[in-house]
Amino acid sequence: MHGIGNDFVMVDAIRTSMDGRDLPDLARRMCHRRFGIGADGLILSERGSQAPFRMRMFNPDGSEAEMCGNGIRCLAKLLREHGHTTDRSVSVETGAGTLVLELLEDGRVRVDMGLARLERGAIPVDGDPSETFVGEPVKVSDELCLLGTAVSMGNPHLVFFVEDAAATPVEEWGPVFERHSLFPNRINVHFVQVVDGENLIQRTWERGAGLTMACGTGACASAVAAHLNGLCGRKVRVRLPGGSLDIEYREDGRVFMSGPAEIAFEGAWWE
């Protein structure tokens, strides 16, 4: 499945038990684009303990991610397509807490992404855990120092505002900032161009996955960062290489994301 080009191998672990499997190894093999299926991540749909369903997501390098915005929209559609729910609203446990998803009549999925966390300790960013990291310098060298804003959407994000997203060397800069010493758990890196107060253009380097077509939690973080820096309002459309997402950053700090989810193909994985 994919959400605006961010593609995933989806395993219905409600039907097929994954007990005892080495999931990081499975993710590395399945996500390999030459020797596996090829994907930006492996996602399992499971029964939850605090909510009806649970999502687990593994990056192509085998690391487990707390959350995935495009992936959870795919999960909602998978649950409906496989007959696990007929409800329009679905609650799903994630590593970032329980999220509520709404399947819209136009086929898109709207997700209550929860609170955007701005404290250094919640992201995490080195320094005073109670302070924020908004418009702060992130220095790699004398030649490369950018002003960044860090936001947690259950997983960590670093947003840089640039004049031209298309011209930014994301594949060169992304991995350097991802592993910067300021961010002890590594971080997702976004380069964002402000078109106007209601439209952003984003390119992303994802922690553990590299350059991707889209990042849902990153689009939420970019919208929050743009508002915090006085660059846009509370409702924006974020344009990514794979498509667009509509983001609302409410005054209470909650973030809502709306976007599509598509099934590309189904098949069997032979051990």
N, C-alpha and C positions, 0 to 999 in steps of 0.2 A: 504494500500500500504506500501511498505518498500523500503528504500535505504540501501543496504547492512546490513539488519537486524534492522535498525532504523525504527520502524513501526509507522504508523499514521492512524487515522480515517480521511478520506477525505470526506468532504461534498461539493457537487457542489451547492454553494449558488447562482450561476447564474440561475439554474433551480428551486431551492427551497429557497424561502425567509427565512432568519433567523432574520428578523426584530422583535424586542421586546423580543427575547429570552435571557435568562440569560446564556451567553456563558461560563463564568467561571464555573458555576454549571454544565452545559452540558458537558464541558470538563472533570470535575472530575468524572462524572457518566459514560461517554462513555469510558474513558481511564482506568477505574478500571478493573483489570485483573480477578477478581472473579465475580463481579456483573454487569460488563458492557461488552463492546467488547474487551477492552484491547489494550492499545497503549502507545507509548512514547509521544503522543500529538494529539491534534485535529487541523486539518487544513481546512480552508474555502477558496474556490476559488470564487472570486467576480469580478464584473466589476470595473475597476479602474477609477480614475479621471485624473491622470497625465499620465497613460499608459493604454493599453487595458484591463489589468487584475491586480488584487490585491490579495495578500496572507495575511491571518491572521492566526497566530499559537498560540495555547494555550497549556501550559504544563499540565501534569496530576494533578498538585496541583491547577489548575485554573488560574495561572498567565499567562499573555500574553508575549510572546517572541518577540523580534524585528525581528529575522530572524532564518531560519533553513536551512542549506545547503542540507541535505538529503531530507528534506521536499519540498524544492522548485523544486528539480529534479522530485519528484513525481507529483507535481502540473503541471509541463510542460507536462508530459505524460498524466495526467488526462485531461487537456485541449484538447490535440490531440485526445484521445480516445473518448471523449464526443462530438467531432465535433465542439468545440468552435473556433478552429483555424486549418488551414492547412499549415500555415507558418512554415518554418524550424526554424526561429528565432522569439522569443517571448519576449516582455518586460513586466515585472511584478513589481508592486509596493509592497514594503515591509516596515516594520518599520525601516529598515536600508537604505532606498532609493530605487530607481528603478534599477532593475537588468535585464540584457539581457541573455536569455537562448537559447542555440542552440541544437536542437535535431539531434544527429549524426546518420549516416547511420547504424552503428553497434548497435543501440538501446540505447546507452548511452546518457546522457545529459551533455553538457558542459556549465558551468555557469561563466559569468564574475562577480565575487564576489565583485568587486569594490576595493577601496583602503584599505589596512591594516593600521589602525590607531595605532600609538605607544605612543601618548601623554597621560600622566596620566589623564588629564581632559576629554579625549575622551573615556576612557575605562569604567568607571572611577576607578582611584586609588587615595587614599588620598595622599596629598603632593602637590608640585608645579605642577600646571596643564600643564605647558609647557615642563616638563621633561619627559624622558622615564623611563620604568621599565624593564630593561634588566639585567638578572643575579643578581637580588637583593634578599637578604634573606627575607623569610617569616617565622616568628617564631610563633609557637603555644605554645611550652614549651621548657624547656632546653633539652628535649629528641627529640623534633621534630622541626627542622628548616631546610628548604630546599631553594635552590636558584631557583627563579622563574623568568619567563619572561611573561609580560602581553601584550596582543594584543587585539584590537577591530576589529572584522569583522562585525561591526554593532551590535554585542552583545559581552559581555566581556569574555575573556579567560585568564587563567593562566596556563602556561606550565612549568612542571618540567621535567628535564632529569634524567633518572634513569638507573641503570645498567641492570636491568631485569624487564621489564614491567609486565610479568606474575606473578612474585613473589611479586609485590608491593601491599600492603593492601589497595586497592582503596576504598573499602566500609567503611573502618575505617578512612582513611585520607581525602577522598573526601568531606564529609559533613562538616568537621572541617575547611578546607580551603575555601569551598564555602561561608561560613558565617564569614570569618575572618574580623576583623574590618577595615582592609586596603581597603576593597571593599564594598562601601556603597550600591550598587545595587546587592550584591552577585555576584558570578562569576562561570563560567564553569571551571572545573579543569581537566587537562590532564597530564598523566604520560607517558613519551615518551622515548623509547629505540632507540638509533641510531645504525642501523645495519651497514651502510656505508654511503657514501656521497650522495646516491640516494635512500635510503630506510630507513623508520622509522616504528617502531611498537608503536601503541598508545592504551592506555586504558583510559576511560573517565568517570568522574562523572559529570552529567549535572545538572545545576541549575534548580531546580523545577521538575526534572525527576529522578535523581539518576543514578545508574549504567546503561549504555546503550551499545548496540552492536556497535554503530557507532555515529559519530558526524561530519558532513560535515564542518561547520564553524570552529570546533575545529581542524580538519585536516589541514585546511588552516592556522589557527593560529600556529599550531605546526610546519608546514613547514617554516613559516616566522620566528618563534622563533629560529628554528634550524639554519637557515641561519644567523640570527643576531648574534648568538653565535659561528659562524664559524664551524658548525658541518656538513653542507651539502651545496650543490649547490642550484640553483634556480628552478630546476625541480626535484621533488621527488615523490616516491610512498609511500603512508601512508597505512600501513596494520593495520586494526582494527579487532575486534573479528568477525564482520559480513562480512568482505570483504575488498577490497582495493579501494583507490581513488588516482587519479593522480593530483598533484598540481603543478602549475607554479607560482612563485613569480617574477614578472617582475621588471626590473630596475626602472620603473616609479612608483612602489609601488602597482600596481594592481595585484590581485590574480585571477587565473583561476582554476576551479575545474571540473574534468570530472569523471563521475561514472554512475552506473546503477540506474534504478527505475523500480519497479515491482508491478503489481496488484496482491494481494493475494486472495481477494474475494470481492463480493458485496452483499449488503443486505439492509434490512429496519430496522430502529430504531423506536420502538413503544413507544410512550409516555404513 
